[in-house]
Amino acid sequence: MSESTTDTTGGAATAPAAAPAAEPPARSVRVVLMALLISIMLAMLDNMIIGTAMPTIVGDLGGVEHLSWVVTAYTLATAASTPIWGKIGDMYGRKGAFLTAIVIFLVGSALSGLAQNMGELIGFRVVQGLGAGGLMVGTMAIIGDLIPPRERGRYQGMIAGVMALAMIGGPAVGGVITDHLGWRWTFYINLPLGAVALVMVTMVLHLPKKRAVGRIDYLGAALLTLGITAIVLVTTWGGTEYAWGSARIIGLTVVGVAALAAFLRVETRAAEPVMPLHIFRNRNFTLMAVIGFISGFVMFGAILYLPLFQQAVQGASATNSGLLLMPMLLAMMGVSLLVGRATTRTGRYRVFPIVGSALVVVGLLLLSLMDTGTSRLTAGLAMAVLGAGLGFLLQITMLVAQNSVEMKDMGVASSTATLSRTLGSSFGVAIMGAVFTSRVQDEMSRRGGSSATAGSAQLDAESLAALPTAAREMYQHAVASGTHAAFLLGGLIAILAFAASWFVHEVPLRGGPSERKPEDGPRPSTEDRPVPAGAA
């Protein structure tokens, strides 16, 4: 039996549970959880660590003109592989798919550390990103398999906390490793941690075997990969590498839209679709995809442009600007943990997306009011409001998405929710970046700045210090104006999430602590029996 059956009115109607599989002791669940936390930390931490090692990597390998691809290749591979990993886990078993993802990630990490030129490093980062996609989806889906819906909030809150911790500590850890061990160890550090996770999962995680009846939808997977790749490249290159109206950006947009349109057509006919379209008939699931997209949009836009404001306007160093993000990230981590526990205790969740999206709107509007006279304390309070709002949303979107589908679609639901947030982050960085850059350039031109200064929206610390006082103050006002426009846009986008959250239908979460003895530990959810290809 499945945990839930979908409806078209907004919730997942609960269904009677089948006889549960043998319950693992609480200690086994804790060991598996530790392995999952390590895995998600590796996937999240990798891009955060590598940022501070970039200058050293370029100095050693050269190829500065391809530097951006070290990050882009990883992001592309992660995004494109996410839905495929989810489907593989649904069809062939979660444990095998997750172990494979860990191995691929570790192989990519080892090869990246051994890279002898920039081309090799970019290629090996693709391998690493393919594994990372499986780590993120697998972690969420395994929790969905092991833990009843009502108890998931606590565990997914821990996952959200680890994600925030990776964002806080990643740059600092990367700097320490690069300075004392060398940049190659930013990749090698993954090997012992990944090996621990691999052994833990192999020894302790026990899930029912799955017998695939149909074949993987290879055509759908190829079209989805092409569409995601094209869209992510548009958001990555647009306005930076190439003008938005350039032939390359327009061509990629056409390719992406055409591929996704063809994908939708193929999925309606496939026996085992990579992304079953029927899951979007559930109102709650669709709303969580929308809210997750917007959460990624505003979160990564803020993480990118807040440090720029702090460095250019408030005079913070690159290292300190990262630490100054702590009010947002600590609030996000703390609220995620509290919301998870509250969901487990009460079984209710509808209020959290409403409160969270409202706080996100307020936080972004407060950040849009920052100017050259804004103190770090004032900025920190606004960041804390935004972080608290995101803390309400991050794990709830995954929890409700999983609660809205049948068990046989758990991997697909987890991957779609993850992909929504990933695509939202790409669009957020691109669109908020375009608004920021345009506003800075317009403001510099209006104030009579030089063409060289007006043409660069992001001067580094050394270039800024070298400017005459009048030019530097002019640039600081321009950056403040740019961040005002970017965060104001983010606030307007977040209003859509606030509106969407009111339509969430609260469905009781099965498996609360009151239904069982405390010493039993979390109860594993039972999986569906194999469903013939094409069956709903």
Secondary structure, 3 states (H helix, E strand, C coil): CCCEEECCCCCEEECCCCCCCCCCCHHHHHHHHHHHHHHHHHHHHHHHHHHHHHHHHHHHHCCHHHCHHHHHHHHHHHHHHHHHHHHHHHHHCHHHHHHHHHHHHHHHHHHHHHCCCHHHHHHHHHHHHHHHHHHHHHHHHHHHHHCCHHHHHHHHHHHHHHHHHHHHHHHHHHHHHHHHCCCCHHHHCHHHHHHHHHHHHHHHCCCCCCCCCCCCCHHHHHHHHHHHHHHHHHHHHECCCECCCCHHHHHHHHHHHHHHHHHHHHHCCCCCCCCCHHHHHCHHHHHHHHHHHHHHHHHHHHHHHHHHHHHHCCCCCHHHHHHCCHHHHHHHHHHHHHHHHHHHHHCCCCHHHHHHHHHHHHHHHHHHCCCCCCCHHHHHHHHHHHHHHHHHHHHHHHHHHHHCCCHHHHHHHHHHHHHHHHHHHHHHHHHHHHHHHHHHHHHHHHCCCCHHHHCCCCCCHHHHHHCCHHHHHHHHHHHHHHHHHHHHHHHHHHHHHHHHHCCCCCCCCCCCHHHCCHHHCCCCCCCCCCCCCCCC
